[in-house]
Amino acid sequence: MSFNIGDKITLSIHDIAFGGEGVGRVDEFVVFVPFVIIGETVEAEITEVKKNFARAKLLCIVTPSPKRVTPECQYFGACGGCQYQHLDYPAQLRVKQKQIADLFERVGKILRDVVAPVLPCPAPYGYRNRIMIRSQWNGPAKKLEIGFVRTDNKFVESITECKIAEPALNDQITHVRANPPPKGGIKVVLRVQPENWTVPADSFFQNNFFLLPKLVETVRGFLQAGGSRHLIDLYCGVGFFGIEAAEVVESFVGVEYDKLAITAARQNAAARNIKNGEFVAAKVEEILPTLLAKFSAEKTSVILDPPRKGCWPETLELLRKTRPAQVIYVSCHPATMARDLNILCADGVFELACVQPLDMFPQTQHVECVADLRRRN
């Protein structure tokens, strides 16, 4: 099939790819179209042509899906922050579960049955407690745009509110617009501080307070089921998982390279009178062998909560070599998670018992996953 940019086509959507684009075919040639739903027939315009696929922008819906809803945000489709506001929430959860199962099967060689249904967020809108506002000088219009990166990833879409952000952040957006940055290219982080947690300005904390109890419940449940006496919390940040799981183990240690985060973790533990753990500022790959030798690998569980890029290869190889009783892997990037799980499970070193997705990011392509891996004897 030969396409040219600007060609208009009609096609049926038979799948939603990871990332949110709909998948259609013209004579077996794949065309990706955003903001569509499985079963819809749409008209689209080709915007990019590659050897094995093309991309197109949606022009109109010929046959709409009954699952299609009216987006709550006036910027949806132009702003690049959300991909699924046109899809009713139960359908979003089913799409994400299938995407994760497909991805894990393809990248991680992982059986689909281990992927549980996605746990829903009680607040599908107004849940984000941290956002990043960008500024960009619009030369032709001679004005400063303040908002989020557009869907085309080239420009900033100027916004006055964000429907997935907590109301307090929308008040902060109003303040930023009234007191704009002096020039383009400046990023402004807006945040609602978690209650009773010390979090330095640049340190990580989960972006969704509403589903946070379920995330803790999932991690604690896996940890208790594993029966370990000791816990090593890698990439621990301000100590969240180690502190929340402290009462179900005899001892724990949190490891984080960010010294400010470690200082905050110690303050957070002291505020809760947690005395059976410690926090160490160090590189994971340098300190892990010492910790596993100290705690005894067969009695130890390891929590991994790495950045989006996943774990360092050295860390994964150390875990394969030292073989702790359990690895609980937490990630908001299923693709790198699937890759890392495939490495950990290679040659039967670990066995994946369960993957629990949680919808920490409704209306968007993103999803949090927690995996429970057990050492094979």
N, C-alpha and C positions, 0 to 999 in steps of 0.2 A: 504494500500500500504506500503510495507516494502522497505526502501532504506538503502544503506550503503554508507558511505563516499567514494568517488572515483567512484561511479556508473556514467555512462554516459547515458544521456537521450535525447530524442527529444520531444519538446513540443511547442505548439502554445501560443502566448502571447495575453491575452484578456483584460488586464488592466495595468495601472501604479499606484502603491500604493504611498501614501504620503511618501516622502523620496526618491523616484526615482526608486525603484526596480520594474521590470516587474513582472506581476502575470500570471503564467501558472498553468495548472492542469494535473495530471496524474491519471486517474480513480478517479477524484474528490479530490485528495490530492493536496494541494496547494504547489507550488514551486516558490520561489522568485529568479529572475535573474536580475542583473543590466545591464545597457547599452543596453536595447532592446526597441522595439516600438510595440505598439498595432498592431496586425495583422501579425506580423512576426512569422515565424517558425524557431526555433533555436536549436542548440545542446549545452548542458551544462553538467557540472560535479558537482555532489553533494559534497558540502563542510560542510554542517551542517544539522543534522536531529533532529527535535523536534517531540513531540507527534502529533501536528496538522498541521505541515508544515515543509518544508525543504528549504534550501538555496543552490544555485548553482552558479558557475562561468561560464561565457559565453565562449564557445569554438569557435563557428562559427555561422554565419547567413546562414540558409538554404534558406529561402525566405525573402529577405529584403523588408522593407517598402519603398514606394516612398518618404516618409518624412525623410528618413535617409540621413544625410549629412556627409561630412568629417570634423572631429573636427579640429579646428584651432590650438589647443595646442598639442605639441608633448608628453606631460605628461598625457594627458587625459586617464583615465582608471586605471592609477597607482596612481596619485595624488588624494587625497580624496576631493579636493575642489569643483569640478564640477561633476554634474550627467547627464547633458542634452546636451552636445556639439554635440552629434551624431544626435540630433533631430532638424529639422528646426525651426526657431524662432516662426512663427505663431502657429505651433503645440505645442511648449512649453507653450504658453499662454493658449491654449485650455486645455491642460493637467492640468495645475495649477488651472484653474477655476473649472474643474470637481473635482479635489482633494479637494479643499476648500469646495465646495458645499457638497460633500460626507461626509467630516469630520464634518462640522457644523450640518448636518442632523443627523449623528450618535452620536456625542458627545454632541452637544448643543441642540438637538431636534429643530433645526431651519429650516424653510422651505427653499428649494433650491432657490426659486424665489428671495429672498432678496440679493443673491450674484450676483453682477454685473460682466460683462466681465472684464478680467484683463487689466489694462492700460499698454501698452508696454513701454519699455525703448527706447529712441532714439539711444542709444549706447549699443547694446547687448554685445559688447566686449569693453575692455579698460575703464570701468566705475568705478571700485572700487577705492576709495580714501584712504583706510586704509586696510592693511594686516598685518598678524603676521607671521614672519619667525621663524622657529624653528631649533635648532641644535641638532644633536644626534651623538654620537661616534659609528662608525661602527667598531666593534672589529675585525671580520674576515678580512675586507678590510684594517684595520688600517688607517682609515681616518674619517674626520668629515663631516657628511652629513648636508647640509644647504638647507632647503626648507619647504615643507608642509607635514602634516601627510598623510600617504598613505591610500588608500582605505581600507586596512585591519586594520587600526587604531593601528598597532603595531610598525611601523617604519616610518622614515622620508624619503620622496622621494626628492632627491637632484634636485634642479631646477636652471635654469639660468634666467628664465623670467616667468611671469604670464600673460596670454593673457587677463584675465578679469580685470587686474589692470591698472590704469592710467599709461601712458608712464613714467611719473616722478618717479613712484614707481619702475619700472623696472630699471631705472638708480640707484636707491637706493639699489636694490637687487645686482647689479653689485658691488657696493661699499662694501656691507656687505660681499660678497664672497671674495673680495680682502682684506678685513680686518675682518677675521672671529672671532667669539667669542672664548674665550680661551679654552672652553670645551663644551661637550654636555649638554643638558638640559636647555639651555638658550633660551629665547624667545625675539625676536627683533621686536618691532612694528614700521612699516613704515607708514607714513601718509602724505597726501597732505593737508595742512591747508586750510580751507574754507576762501575765500576772505571776508574781513571786519567782521569777527567773531572772538572773543577771545575764544579759546577752550584750557583749560589745558590739559596736556599730557595724563592723564588717564580719562578724561571726555568724555562722549558720544557725537557723532555727526553723522548724517545720512551718510552712506557709499557711496551714489550715488548722486553726484551733478546734473547729467543729468535729473533725474526724480524728483528732489526735488521741482521744481516749481509746478508740478502736485500734489504732496503730500500736499503742502501748499494750493493749490487751492481746493483740496478735503476737507481738514479740515475747511477752511474758508467758503466753500459753505455749509457744514453741519451746522456750527455755525450760519451763517446768516439765514438759513432756520428755525433754532430753535427759533430765535428771542429773545434770552436772552440779558439782559442788562449787566450782569456780567459774568466773566470767572474765573474759578479756574483751573490752569494748574499744575496737579500733576505729579511728577517725571519729573520736567521741565528741568533738565540738565542745559545747558547754556542759557536757556530762549527762545529757538527757536520758539516754537508754540505760546507762549504768546505774544512775540514781533511781530511775523508775523500777528497775529490776533488782535492786539491792536486797530486798527482803526475801527473795526466793533463792539466793545463793549464800554460801558461807563468806565468800570474799570476792572482790572484783577489782580490776584496774582499768582505767580509761587512758587511752593513748591518743595524743593529738599534737601535731607539729606547731600549731598556732599557740604561742605562749599566753596571749591575752585570753584566749578561750579556756586554756587550762586554769588560769587564775580564776576565771568566772566559774568553772566547774567546781573548783574547791570551795568557792563561796556558796554555790548552790547546794553542795552536799552538806556544808556546815549549817546552812539555814534550815535544813531538814533533819539535822542531827544524825546524818548517815556516817557511821564510824567503821564499817567493814570494807571500805574501799579507798583507793588512792588514785590520783591522776598524775600522769607523767607527760612532760613535753618532750617528744622525741619523734624521729621518723619511724613509721611502722615497721619497715623492712629491717631496720637496725636493731630494734628492741624486741621484736616478736620471738626470736629463738630463746632469749633469756627468760622471757615471761612463761613460755610454754614449758621450759625446763623447770622453772620455779613452781608452777602450779600442778604439774603432772598432766600431760596431754589427755590421757584417758578419762580424766575427771573434769575436763575444762570445755566450756563452750566459748566460741568466739563470735562476736557481733561485728559484721562489716557494714559500714554505712559510708561508702566512698563517694567522691565527687562523681558528676555525671559521666566522666570519661572512664569510670570503672577503676579496678584495682591495678596497682603496678604488677607486672609479671613476676617480679621477685617475691611479692607478698603471696601470690597464688602458689608459687612453687614451694615457698616455705610452709604453707598450710598443707600442701600435698606431702611434703617430706615429714613434717612433725605430726600430722594427722590428729588434731584434737577430736574429741568425741562428737562435737557438733559445731557447725558453722551456720549462723543466722545472717543472711545477706539481705540488706535493706537498700532499695534503689528506686530512684524516680526515672531511670533510663533503662527500660526493658531490653534494648538491643545490646548494650554493653554488659548488662546483667546476664543475659543468655550466653554471651561469649564467655564470661568468666565462669559461669556454672558448668559449661561444657568442659572447660579446662580442669576445674576441681573434680568433676566426676569421671574424667578420662581414666581408663585402665581400672575402673572399679574402686578408686580410692575413697570417694564419697558417693552416697546415694541420695538423690533428691526425693524427700518425702512429700513435700507440699509447697506450692506457691500460692500465696494469698494476695491478690491485687486489692488495693484500696483506692477509691476515687478521690484522691486529695486535690484533684484539679478539674472539677466539673466544667463543662463547656469547651474544654481544650483537649488536645491530642495526648496530653501527659497523664500518667498514672503511676502510683507508687506500688511497689511489689515487695513482699517479704517472703524469702525462701528459707526452708528448713532442710539443711543437709546433715546427714549422719555418716559417721565413719563406718566403713564396711570392714567386718572382721575377716 
